[in-house]
Amino acid sequence: MLDVATGQQTRIVSGKWPFARVAISSAGDRIAVCRADNTVRIHEADTGRELMSLGGHEEAVFGITAAFAPASARIATASGKTIRIWDLGNGAQIRVLRHESQSVIGLSVLLGFLTDGA
C-alpha cells in the first residue's frame, strides 16, 4: 500500500493466492482484494488486518474488480458470469446477478440498487 500524500510504501498485503485488483472504500478505511481463490478479502486499510472473506464465486475473482457502495456498507464483486452484492456489516450475500452467456469483465459504476439502505 502507498501513502497517497507522500508516495511512500506503508505496508504490503500478501497471501498464498495471487491477486490482480483492489478497491478502496470511499472513506478510505477498507480495501477489497480480489483473489484467484474465488474470494474477495476485505482488509482494514490502516492495519492491513483481514476483516472478512467473501466467498461464493464459481471462478477466480482475478483481473476483475470490486466496487464499494458510497457509504461503504455494501460491495459488488464480479467473476465469470455473476455479480454478487454483499453486506459489509455481516458479510452476507444480498443478491446474485447472472448473465447466461457473457462474462462480466468489470465493475466501475455503482447501480441504483447498491445505494446504502436500499
ZIHU-V771950 format. One record per helix or strand. SS is the DSSP state (H for helix, E for strand). FROM is the first residue (numbers start at 0). LEN is the number of residues. If there is no record, write none. Layout:
BEGIN
ss=SS from=FROM len=LEN
ss=SS from=FROM len=LEN
END
This chain:
BEGIN
ss=E from=1 len=1
ss=E from=8 len=1
ss=E from=18 len=6
ss=E from=29 len=6
ss=E from=39 len=5
ss=E from=49 len=5
ss=E from=65 len=3
ss=E from=73 len=6
ss=E from=81 len=6
ss=E from=92 len=6
ss=H from=111 len=3
END
